[in-house]
Amino acid sequence: MAPAATKGTSPPVSSQKMSSRVLLYSILLTLQYGAQPLISKRCTRREVIVTTSVLTCELAKVICALILLAKEGTLGKLFNNWTLIGSLTASGLPAAIYALQNSLLQISYKNLDSLTFSMLNQTKIFFTAFFTYIILRQKQSIQQIGALFLLIMAAVLLSIGEGSSKSSSTDDPDQILFYGIVPVLVASVLSGLASSLCQWASQVKKHSSYLMTIEMSIVGSLCLLASTSKSPDGEAIRKHGFFYEWTPLTLIPVITNALGGILVGLVTTHAGGVRKGFVIVSALLVTAFLQFIFEGKPPSLYCLIAFPLVVTSISIYQKYPYKVKKKEA
């Protein structure tokens, strides 16, 4: 006789349906992440001003999210219950953290060689797991912790393979430490914190992932627009116009990137920030595979070594989840 479902647990059929949906979201996001570099390279001219494509992408995210909310029939209810404080707590803080993280990564990348940058940047996977435990009390089994270290190793190998030719722009130890190592480590901590806050907002506060996408896109766009007052991109926009060197093809990577942003929200909501890390690293393998197919560029030795590490880490992480002990239960 099968045991009765305990109070608060989902029925097996519903659980299986959700697992299938999460798997679909993860696969689609992996493919989008993996294909995005090639799509952007083929469809976007080098002269296109980066800020214009980013802002248009954020607008596309908002439009896609609004359409999906309307299709669900929850658009009116969500906006009737919307509050500024709730929005700033759920989406404003993570968006501001991500903006600061990106700035720190740009500073660090200019002052570190590729090997050091790649190794330190991948610690964000560990910090995501750490903050997920601190904020959401989601524990990892010993096997899952081992899987995370395997994933970090694979991510480092893949990143090295992509940019092993870059060397540090300075030999000053103090500059390397304070403008290279410290910024990338702080950025990794912020990445883990922001990812965990997004997961907390969606899973605990039940903030809609589509609404979060809208709010974070608006906050991110406002920050970017503010930066154009003094940035080189802002000067280029004022000189050449917003759609300088755009073609109809330029919209393709903008739209695919926007759809990827929607998928990021869904994966974070239903699977968590740690599993999103597995998706991102897996996407690097997809990129290498697509480069081989469409550009004839064979995968590097680093990629071939990283492939079994990624497969093994995903398998271990899925097979050995943390089991709640009787005392904890």
Contacts in CASP RR format, 6 or more apart in sequence:
PFRMAT RR
TARGET T0000
AUTHOR 0000-0000-0000
METHOD contacts of the structure
MODEL  1
MAPAATKGTSPPVSSQKMSSRVLLYSILLTLQYGAQPLISKRCTRREVIV
TTSVLTCELAKVICALILLAKEGTLGKLFNNWTLIGSLTASGLPAAIYAL
QNSLLQISYKNLDSLTFSMLNQTKIFFTAFFTYIILRQKQSIQQIGALFL
LIMAAVLLSIGEGSSKSSSTDDPDQILFYGIVPVLVASVLSGLASSLCQW
ASQVKKHSSYLMTIEMSIVGSLCLLASTSKSPDGEAIRKHGFFYEWTPLT
LIPVITNALGGILVGLVTTHAGGVRKGFVIVSALLVTAFLQFIFEGKPPS
LYCLIAFPLVVTSISIYQKYPYKVKKKEA
5 11 0 8 1.000
5 12 0 8 1.000
10 18 0 8 1.000
18 270 0 8 1.000
21 270 0 8 1.000
22 267 0 8 1.000
22 270 0 8 1.000
22 271 0 8 1.000
25 263 0 8 1.000
25 266 0 8 1.000
25 267 0 8 1.000
25 270 0 8 1.000
25 271 0 8 1.000
26 267 0 8 1.000
26 271 0 8 1.000
26 275 0 8 1.000
26 278 0 8 1.000
26 279 0 8 1.000
28 263 0 8 1.000
29 260 0 8 1.000
29 263 0 8 1.000
29 264 0 8 1.000
29 267 0 8 1.000
29 276 0 8 1.000
29 279 0 8 1.000
29 283 0 8 1.000
30 279 0 8 1.000
30 282 0 8 1.000
30 283 0 8 1.000
30 286 0 8 1.000
31 283 0 8 1.000
31 286 0 8 1.000
32 256 0 8 1.000
32 257 0 8 1.000
32 259 0 8 1.000
32 260 0 8 1.000
32 263 0 8 1.000
32 283 0 8 1.000
33 260 0 8 1.000
33 279 0 8 1.000
33 280 0 8 1.000
33 283 0 8 1.000
33 286 0 8 1.000
33 287 0 8 1.000
34 283 0 8 1.000
34 284 0 8 1.000
34 286 0 8 1.000
34 287 0 8 1.000
34 290 0 8 1.000
35 256 0 8 1.000
35 286 0 8 1.000
35 287 0 8 1.000
35 290 0 8 1.000
36 253 0 8 1.000
36 256 0 8 1.000
36 257 0 8 1.000
37 287 0 8 1.000
38 287 0 8 1.000
38 290 0 8 1.000
38 291 0 8 1.000
38 294 0 8 1.000
38 295 0 8 1.000
39 252 0 8 1.000
39 253 0 8 1.000
39 256 0 8 1.000
40 253 0 8 1.000
40 257 0 8 1.000
42 249 0 8 1.000
43 247 0 8 1.000
43 249 0 8 1.000
43 250 0 8 1.000
43 252 0 8 1.000
43 253 0 8 1.000
44 53 0 8 1.000
44 249 0 8 1.000
44 250 0 8 1.000
44 253 0 8 1.000
45 245 0 8 1.000
45 246 0 8 1.000
45 247 0 8 1.000
45 250 0 8 1.000
47 244 0 8 1.000
47 245 0 8 1.000
48 244 0 8 1.000
48 245 0 8 1.000
48 246 0 8 1.000
48 250 0 8 1.000
49 233 0 8 1.000
49 234 0 8 1.000
49 236 0 8 1.000
49 237 0 8 1.000
49 240 0 8 1.000
49 242 0 8 1.000
49 244 0 8 1.000
49 245 0 8 1.000
50 233 0 8 1.000
51 224 0 8 1.000
51 227 0 8 1.000
51 228 0 8 1.000
51 231 0 8 1.000
51 233 0 8 1.000
51 234 0 8 1.000
51 237 0 8 1.000
52 233 0 8 1.000
52 237 0 8 1.000
52 242 0 8 1.000
52 243 0 8 1.000
52 244 0 8 1.000
52 246 0 8 1.000
53 250 0 8 1.000
53 253 0 8 1.000
53 254 0 8 1.000
54 224 0 8 1.000
55 221 0 8 1.000
55 224 0 8 1.000
55 225 0 8 1.000
56 251 0 8 1.000
56 254 0 8 1.000
57 254 0 8 1.000
57 257 0 8 1.000
57 258 0 8 1.000
58 217 0 8 1.000
58 218 0 8 1.000
58 220 0 8 1.000
58 221 0 8 1.000
58 224 0 8 1.000
58 258 0 8 1.000
59 217 0 8 1.000
59 221 0 8 1.000
60 254 0 8 1.000
60 255 0 8 1.000
60 257 0 8 1.000
60 258 0 8 1.000
61 213 0 8 1.000
61 214 0 8 1.000
61 217 0 8 1.000
61 258 0 8 1.000
61 261 0 8 1.000
61 262 0 8 1.000
62 213 0 8 1.000
62 214 0 8 1.000
62 217 0 8 1.000
62 218 0 8 1.000
63 258 0 8 1.000
64 258 0 8 1.000
64 259 0 8 1.000
64 262 0 8 1.000
65 210 0 8 1.000
65 211 0 8 1.000
65 213 0 8 1.000
65 214 0 8 1.000
65 217 0 8 1.000
65 262 0 8 1.000
66 75 0 8 1.000
66 210 0 8 1.000
66 214 0 8 1.000
68 210 0 8 1.000
68 262 0 8 1.000
69 75 0 8 1.000
69 78 0 8 1.000
69 208 0 8 1.000
69 210 0 8 1.000
69 211 0 8 1.000
72 210 0 8 1.000
74 208 0 8 1.000
78 208 0 8 1.000
78 211 0 8 1.000
82 211 0 8 1.000
87 215 0 8 1.000
89 201 0 8 1.000
89 205 0 8 1.000
90 201 0 8 1.000
90 205 0 8 1.000
90 207 0 8 1.000
90 212 0 8 1.000
90 215 0 8 1.000
91 201 0 8 1.000
91 207 0 8 1.000
91 211 0 8 1.000
91 212 0 8 1.000
91 215 0 8 1.000
91 216 0 8 1.000
91 219 0 8 1.000
92 215 0 8 1.000
92 216 0 8 1.000
92 219 0 8 1.000
93 194 0 8 1.000
93 197 0 8 1.000
94 194 0 8 1.000
94 195 0 8 1.000
94 197 0 8 1.000
94 198 0 8 1.000
94 201 0 8 1.000
94 216 0 8 1.000
95 215 0 8 1.000
95 216 0 8 1.000
95 219 0 8 1.000
95 220 0 8 1.000
95 223 0 8 1.000
96 219 0 8 1.000
96 223 0 8 1.000
97 190 0 8 1.000
97 193 0 8 1.000
97 194 0 8 1.000
97 197 0 8 1.000
98 190 0 8 1.000
98 191 0 8 1.000
98 194 0 8 1.000
98 216 0 8 1.000
98 220 0 8 1.000
99 220 0 8 1.000
99 223 0 8 1.000
100 190 0 8 1.000
101 187 0 8 1.000
101 190 0 8 1.000
101 191 0 8 1.000
101 194 0 8 1.000
102 187 0 8 1.000
104 183 0 8 1.000
104 184 0 8 1.000
104 186 0 8 1.000
104 187 0 8 1.000
104 190 0 8 1.000
105 121 0 8 1.000
105 183 0 8 1.000
105 184 0 8 1.000
105 187 0 8 1.000
107 179 0 8 1.000
107 180 0 8 1.000
107 183 0 8 1.000
108 117 0 8 1.000
108 120 0 8 1.000
108 179 0 8 1.000
108 180 0 8 1.000
108 181 0 8 1.000
108 183 0 8 1.000
108 184 0 8 1.000
108 187 0 8 1.000
109 117 0 8 1.000
109 184 0 8 1.000
110 169 0 8 1.000
110 179 0 8 1.000
111 168 0 8 1.000
111 169 0 8 1.000
111 170 0 8 1.000
111 175 0 8 1.000
111 176 0 8 1.000
111 179 0 8 1.000
111 180 0 8 1.000
112 120 0 8 1.000
112 168 0 8 1.000
112 176 0 8 1.000
112 180 0 8 1.000
112 181 0 8 1.000
112 184 0 8 1.000
113 166 0 8 1.000
113 167 0 8 1.000
113 168 0 8 1.000
114 159 0 8 1.000
114 160 0 8 1.000
114 163 0 8 1.000
114 164 0 8 1.000
114 165 0 8 1.000
114 166 0 8 1.000
114 167 0 8 1.000
115 160 0 8 1.000
115 164 0 8 1.000
116 168 0 8 1.000
116 181 0 8 1.000
117 159 0 8 1.000
117 180 0 8 1.000
117 184 0 8 1.000
118 155 0 8 1.000
118 156 0 8 1.000
118 159 0 8 1.000
118 160 0 8 1.000
118 163 0 8 1.000
119 156 0 8 1.000
120 181 0 8 1.000
120 184 0 8 1.000
120 185 0 8 1.000
120 188 0 8 1.000
121 159 0 8 1.000
121 184 0 8 1.000
121 187 0 8 1.000
121 188 0 8 1.000
122 152 0 8 1.000
122 155 0 8 1.000
122 156 0 8 1.000
122 159 0 8 1.000
122 188 0 8 1.000
123 152 0 8 1.000
123 185 0 8 1.000
123 188 0 8 1.000
124 187 0 8 1.000
124 188 0 8 1.000
124 189 0 8 1.000
124 191 0 8 1.000
124 192 0 8 1.000
125 148 0 8 1.000
125 151 0 8 1.000
125 152 0 8 1.000
125 155 0 8 1.000
125 274 0 8 1.000
125 277 0 8 1.000
125 281 0 8 1.000
126 148 0 8 1.000
126 152 0 8 1.000
127 188 0 8 1.000
127 189 0 8 1.000
127 191 0 8 1.000
127 192 0 8 1.000
127 193 0 8 1.000
128 191 0 8 1.000
128 192 0 8 1.000
128 195 0 8 1.000
128 196 0 8 1.000
128 273 0 8 1.000
128 274 0 8 1.000
128 276 0 8 1.000
128 277 0 8 1.000
129 140 0 8 1.000
129 145 0 8 1.000
129 148 0 8 1.000
129 274 0 8 1.000
130 192 0 8 1.000
131 192 0 8 1.000
131 193 0 8 1.000
131 195 0 8 1.000
131 196 0 8 1.000
131 197 0 8 1.000
132 138 0 8 1.000
132 195 0 8 1.000
132 196 0 8 1.000
132 199 0 8 1.000
132 272 0 8 1.000
132 273 0 8 1.000
132 274 0 8 1.000
133 139 0 8 1.000
133 140 0 8 1.000
134 196 0 8 1.000
135 196 0 8 1.000
135 197 0 8 1.000
135 199 0 8 1.000
135 200 0 8 1.000
136 196 0 8 1.000
136 199 0 8 1.000
136 200 0 8 1.000
136 203 0 8 1.000
136 204 0 8 1.000
138 322 0 8 1.000
139 322 0 8 1.000
140 148 0 8 1.000
140 274 0 8 1.000
140 322 0 8 1.000
141 320 0 8 1.000
141 321 0 8 1.000
141 322 0 8 1.000
141 323 0 8 1.000
143 316 0 8 1.000
143 317 0 8 1.000
143 319 0 8 1.000
143 320 0 8 1.000
144 316 0 8 1.000
144 317 0 8 1.000
144 320 0 8 1.000
144 321 0 8 1.000
144 322 0 8 1.000
146 313 0 8 1.000
146 316 0 8 1.000
147 312 0 8 1.000
147 313 0 8 1.000
147 314 0 8 1.000
147 316 0 8 1.000
147 317 0 8 1.000
147 320 0 8 1.000
148 274 0 8 1.000
148 313 0 8 1.000
148 317 0 8 1.000
150 309 0 8 1.000
150 310 0 8 1.000
150 312 0 8 1.000
150 313 0 8 1.000
150 316 0 8 1.000
151 277 0 8 1.000
151 278 0 8 1.000
151 281 0 8 1.000
151 309 0 8 1.000
151 310 0 8 1.000
151 313 0 8 1.000
151 314 0 8 1.000
151 317 0 8 1.000
153 306 0 8 1.000
153 309 0 8 1.000
154 281 0 8 1.000
154 306 0 8 1.000
154 307 0 8 1.000
154 309 0 8 1.000
154 310 0 8 1.000
154 313 0 8 1.000
155 280 0 8 1.000
155 281 0 8 1.000
155 284 0 8 1.000
155 306 0 8 1.000
157 302 0 8 1.000
157 303 0 8 1.000
157 305 0 8 1.000
157 306 0 8 1.000
157 309 0 8 1.000
158 281 0 8 1.000
158 284 0 8 1.000
158 285 0 8 1.000
158 288 0 8 1.000
158 302 0 8 1.000
158 303 0 8 1.000
158 306 0 8 1.000
159 284 0 8 1.000
160 302 0 8 1.000
161 300 0 8 1.000
161 302 0 8 1.000
161 303 0 8 1.000
162 284 0 8 1.000
164 302 0 8 1.000
168 176 0 8 1.000
170 176 0 8 1.000
192 273 0 8 1.000
195 268 0 8 1.000
195 272 0 8 1.000
195 273 0 8 1.000
195 276 0 8 1.000
196 273 0 8 1.000
198 212 0 8 1.000
198 265 0 8 1.000
198 268 0 8 1.000
198 273 0 8 1.000
199 268 0 8 1.000
199 269 0 8 1.000
199 272 0 8 1.000
199 273 0 8 1.000
201 207 0 8 1.000
201 212 0 8 1.000
202 208 0 8 1.000
202 209 0 8 1.000
202 212 0 8 1.000
202 265 0 8 1.000
202 268 0 8 1.000
202 269 0 8 1.000
203 269 0 8 1.000
203 272 0 8 1.000
209 265 0 8 1.000
209 266 0 8 1.000
209 268 0 8 1.000
209 269 0 8 1.000
210 262 0 8 1.000
212 265 0 8 1.000
213 261 0 8 1.000
213 262 0 8 1.000
213 265 0 8 1.000
228 234 0 8 1.000
228 237 0 8 1.000
236 244 0 8 1.000
237 244 0 8 1.000
264 276 0 8 1.000
267 273 0 8 1.000
267 275 0 8 1.000
267 276 0 8 1.000
267 279 0 8 1.000
268 276 0 8 1.000
275 317 0 8 1.000
278 310 0 8 1.000
278 313 0 8 1.000
278 314 0 8 1.000
278 317 0 8 1.000
281 310 0 8 1.000
282 310 0 8 1.000
282 314 0 8 1.000
284 303 0 8 1.000
284 306 0 8 1.000
285 303 0 8 1.000
285 306 0 8 1.000
285 307 0 8 1.000
285 310 0 8 1.000
288 299 0 8 1.000
288 300 0 8 1.000
288 303 0 8 1.000
289 299 0 8 1.000
291 297 0 8 1.000
291 299 0 8 1.000
292 298 0 8 1.000
292 299 0 8 1.000
END
